[in-house]
Amino acid sequence: PGNYILELTIVLEGKAWLDGDSKQIPIQVLSEPLPDLTTSWATSDTQLSYLDDHTRSFELLKDRLEKTGKSQYTLLEIGGNVHPMVNWFSGDIYNLDVDLYGLQIGTMLSRYWQKDVQFICADANNLPFADRTFDAIVLASTLHHFADVVGFLRSIARKLQPGGFIAALSEPVGHYYGASIPYELLRDLRTGVNEQTFTPFEYADIFRRAGLEAEVTIDASSLKAFLTPKW
C-alpha cells in the first residue's frame, strides 16, 4: 500500500521509446479493496436504439423533475447543441455549448417552437452563472467528453441550488478493444473529439471522488445517473 507514480510511454515497436509523449499518473494502492458502490444500481440487458435510449433518458428526467413539485424550473443543459433535452420544460432554461453555428440554428428553432430555452456559447469548465443557481444540470451523452471528469463534476455541482441534482444521461458504458472499436468512435477521435468510456466501477469511483451521491440505472451499454452533492 502507498502512493506511487505510474509512467506510461508510447513505444514504436523496434524503433524507439517516445518519451516526449509519456504521461505520469499518480496512483494510490490500498490494503483493502474499495466497497462495490454499484450493488444498488438498477441494471437491464436491454439494448436500446439511440432514439429509444434518449427517449428513456428524457422520461427519467421528466419524472425526477416532477417529483420536485414544481411546474417551472431553472435548468442548464451542457452540450445540448441544436436539440437540447431541456427544450421541453418551462422556466428559466439554458443550453450551453461550444458549437456556435449549432446554437444559432437551435435559437431559430426554439423561437419558431416558442420554447423558453436561451442558447449560450461558453466554456462548460468556466460557467457564466452564479453558484446555487439551478434546480438541475443536464448532461445528455456529454459527460464522457470532458478530459477531467471528476474536476468538471465538482465545478458544476457548485451551481446547483440546495436539493438540486446533476442528470448524466445516455452515457456509454464499457470499453472497446481491437477490432471491436466502432468506426464512428475512431472517426471522432481523428477529428479531435475527446471520446472516452468507463466501466460501471469506474463511474462509481468518479462519482465518489466528485463528492456526489449516485442513483443509477444502466440499460446494457447506457448509463443514466442522478447525482446529488454530499455537502
Order of alpha helices (4+ residues) and beta strands (2+ residues): beta-beta-beta-alpha-beta-beta-alpha-beta-beta-alpha-beta-alpha-alpha-beta-beta
